[in-house]
Amino acid sequence: MKNSRLICLSIFLSIVFFACKKDIYFTQEKESVDKKTTKAKFFGRSAPESGVSVSQYGFLVFENLEDFTNFHEFMLTNTHANVQTYLDELFFTSQGASMYSEVSGDTVKEEECMYYAFGADEVIQIEGVIMRPIDSDRFLLTMTPEFLDNETYGWLINGEYHGDVMSKIATNPTESTEYTFFDFINANPRDYEQTDPNSTPQSRFLGWGWKTLWLDSYIDENGCWVQYAVQVYTVFGWETNSIREKEILKDCPED
């Protein structure tokens, strides 16, 4: 009789255990499905999946220039709501979050991109260069990560130039320079100061983007006349090493 009771108790506990385990499994599976279904869907260029993070000081960090140009293209091909959803997932608070809340369904325009790349402190890091525009965007304070701490970050966001840890360069150079932007900063990580702004200071909404160097054309294998632009990516008017060819016109003969 005693053995029969023990067998019954054992069977009962086994049933309870597997029932609970099944509930846990289905609960976890449901949570997983819910997370997948609530993930934002972007109708333009896909959101960057890597190479983007947020500094402990709250600004966006892009591992290299390509990561940033991908983010730039993502913004230009998606709505304000989609861009904000992506930034929310990074736990980044942009200036654009409050500025464009009433036009969330519209596609982001070129002149609006900067406000999504910047938080309240207007600092960003691209390819190992931390930068902040000052003096109505006529100058940039630049710093490399090894000099960043609480004190130097305070100087940066207050627009204070300290040559022992940073450089100050004029935006939008009017003449060709020996270096591209990132090469120049690497050669002059600190103690370089320009005091005179260039005669045509870069407009705020053109802080970065593609600049056409020249136009060219060719006839393709189908007899179509194709015109394309050779473009260089710029950061506050400074050219970088990123160059592309973009088709701008194609005229094919009628059949």
C-alpha positions in Angstrom: 0.0 0.0 0.0 2.8 2.3 0.9 4.6 1.6 -2.4 1.3 2.4 -4.3 1.1 5.8 -2.6 4.7 6.6 -3.5 4.1 5.6 -7.1 1.0 7.8 -7.3 2.8 10.8 -5.7 5.7 10.3 -8.1 3.4 10.3 -11.2 1.5 13.4 -9.9 4.7 15.4 -9.4 6.0 14.4 -12.8 2.8 15.7 -14.4 3.0 19.0 -12.5 6.6 19.4 -13.5 6.1 18.9 -17.2 3.0 21.0 -17.2 4.9 23.9 -15.6 7.8 23.4 -18.0 5.4 23.5 -21.0 3.9 26.8 -19.7 7.4 28.3 -19.3 8.3 27.2 -22.8 5.2 28.7 -24.4 5.5 31.9 -22.4 9.1 32.4 -23.6 8.2 31.5 -27.2 5.3 34.1 -27.0 7.7 36.8 -25.7 10.1 36.0 -28.5 7.4 36.3 -31.1 6.2 39.6 -29.6 9.7 41.1 -29.8 10.0 40.1 -33.4 6.6 41.5 -34.3 7.2 44.9 -32.6 10.6 45.5 -34.2 10.4 48.5 -36.6 10.1 47.9 -40.3 11.9 50.4 -42.5 10.7 51.1 -46.0 13.9 52.7 -47.3 17.5 51.7 -46.7 17.8 49.2 -43.8 18.9 50.5 -40.4 22.5 50.0 -39.6 22.9 46.8 -37.6 26.5 47.4 -36.4 29.1 50.0 -36.2 26.9 52.4 -34.2 26.8 52.9 -30.5 26.3 55.6 -27.8 29.1 56.9 -25.7 28.9 57.0 -22.0 28.6 60.8 -22.4 25.5 60.4 -24.6 26.7 61.1 -28.1 26.6 58.8 -31.1 29.7 56.9 -32.0 30.4 55.5 -35.5 33.2 53.1 -35.9 34.2 54.3 -39.4 33.0 56.7 -42.1 31.1 54.0 -44.0 29.0 53.3 -40.9 28.1 57.0 -40.8 27.3 57.3 -44.5 25.1 54.2 -44.2 23.2 56.0 -41.3 23.0 59.2 -43.4 21.4 57.2 -46.3 19.1 55.4 -43.9 17.8 58.8 -42.6 17.2 60.1 -46.1 15.2 57.1 -47.2 13.0 56.7 -44.1 10.4 58.6 -42.2 11.0 60.6 -39.1 9.1 58.0 -37.1 11.4 55.2 -38.4 14.5 57.1 -37.7 13.3 57.9 -34.2 12.4 54.3 -33.5 15.9 53.2 -34.5 17.5 55.8 -32.2 15.2 54.9 -29.4 16.4 51.3 -29.7 19.9 52.7 -29.2 18.7 54.7 -26.1 19.8 57.9 -27.8 17.9 61.1 -27.4 18.3 63.3 -30.5 17.4 66.9 -31.1 15.1 65.8 -33.9 12.9 63.8 -31.5 11.1 66.9 -30.3 11.7 69.1 -33.4 9.9 66.8 -35.9 7.3 65.0 -33.8 4.4 66.6 -35.8 5.8 65.4 -39.2 6.6 61.8 -38.1 5.1 60.3 -41.3 7.2 62.4 -43.7 10.5 61.3 -45.2 13.5 63.0 -43.5 15.1 65.8 -45.6 18.8 66.5 -46.0 18.6 69.6 -43.8 17.0 67.7 -41.0 19.5 64.9 -40.7 22.0 66.7 -38.5 19.3 67.1 -35.8 19.0 63.3 -35.6 22.7 62.8 -35.5 23.2 65.3 -32.6 22.0 65.1 -29.1 21.6 68.1 -26.8 25.4 68.6 -26.5 25.9 68.6 -30.4 28.8 66.2 -30.2 29.5 63.2 -32.5 32.3 60.7 -33.0 33.1 59.4 -36.5 36.1 57.1 -37.2 37.9 58.0 -34.0 37.4 61.7 -34.2 35.1 63.4 -31.6 33.8 66.7 -32.9 31.6 69.6 -32.0 30.7 72.6 -34.2 31.1 76.0 -32.6 30.7 79.7 -33.5 27.7 79.2 -35.8 29.4 76.2 -37.4 32.4 78.2 -38.6 34.8 76.1 -36.6 35.1 72.5 -35.3 36.6 71.5 -32.0 38.1 68.0 -32.6 39.4 65.5 -30.1 40.6 61.9 -30.1 39.2 59.4 -27.6 42.4 59.1 -25.5 41.9 62.7 -24.3 38.3 62.4 -23.4 37.3 62.6 -19.7 34.7 64.5 -17.6 36.8 67.7 -17.6 37.7 67.7 -21.3 34.1 66.8 -22.3 32.9 69.8 -20.3 35.3 72.0 -22.3 34.1 70.5 -25.5 30.4 71.1 -25.0 31.1 74.6 -23.7 33.0 75.4 -26.9 36.3 76.0 -25.0 39.5 75.4 -27.0 42.3 73.8 -25.0 45.2 73.0 -27.2 46.7 70.4 -24.9 43.8 68.0 -25.7 42.1 69.2 -28.8 42.4 71.1 -32.1 40.3 73.8 -33.6 39.8 73.9 -37.4 37.8 76.1 -39.7 35.0 74.4 -41.6 34.4 74.4 -45.3 38.0 75.0 -46.6 37.9 77.1 -49.8 41.1 75.6 -51.2 42.3 72.1 -51.6 44.2 70.8 -48.6 47.1 68.4 -48.4 45.1 66.1 -46.2 41.6 64.8 -46.2 39.6 65.4 -43.0 40.4 62.3 -41.0 44.0 62.2 -42.1 44.4 65.8 -41.1 43.0 65.2 -37.6 45.2 62.1 -37.2 48.2 64.3 -38.1 47.0 67.1 -35.8 45.1 65.5 -32.9 45.8 68.5 -30.6 47.5 71.9 -30.3 46.4 73.0 -33.8 44.3 76.2 -33.9 42.8 78.1 -36.8 41.5 81.5 -35.7 40.2 82.9 -39.0 37.0 81.4 -40.5 36.8 80.6 -44.2 35.1 83.2 -46.4 32.2 80.9 -47.2 31.4 79.1 -43.9 29.5 75.9 -44.3 25.8 76.0 -43.8 24.5 74.0 -40.9 22.4 71.6 -42.8 25.3 70.7 -45.1 27.5 69.5 -42.2 28.1 66.3 -44.2 27.2 64.8 -47.5 28.2 64.1 -51.1 29.9 66.8 -53.1 30.2 66.5 -56.9 33.7 66.9 -58.2 33.0 66.5 -61.9 30.6 65.0 -64.4 31.4 62.5 -67.1 29.5 60.2 -69.5 29.7 57.1 -71.5 27.7 54.9 -73.9 26.8 51.5 -72.3 26.4 48.1 -74.0 22.8 48.9 -74.9 23.6 52.1 -76.6 22.3 54.2 -73.8 24.0 57.5 -73.0 24.8 57.6 -69.3 25.9 60.7 -67.4 27.3 60.2 -63.9 28.9 62.3 -61.2 32.1 61.6 -59.4 31.4 62.6 -55.8 33.4 62.8 -52.6 31.9 62.7 -49.1 32.5 65.8 -47.0 32.4 66.4 -43.2 31.7 70.1 -42.5 33.1 70.9 -46.0 36.3 68.9 -45.5 36.8 66.2 -48.2 37.3 62.6 -47.0 38.7 59.5 -48.7 35.2 58.2 -49.6 34.5 58.7 -53.3 31.7 57.2 -55.5 30.3 57.4 -59.0 26.6 58.1 -59.1 24.4 57.8 -62.2 22.4 61.0 -62.6 20.9 60.6 -66.2 20.4 57.7 -68.6 19.0 58.2 -72.2 18.4 55.1 -74.2 17.4 54.9 -77.9 13.8 54.0 -78.7 13.1 50.5 -79.9 
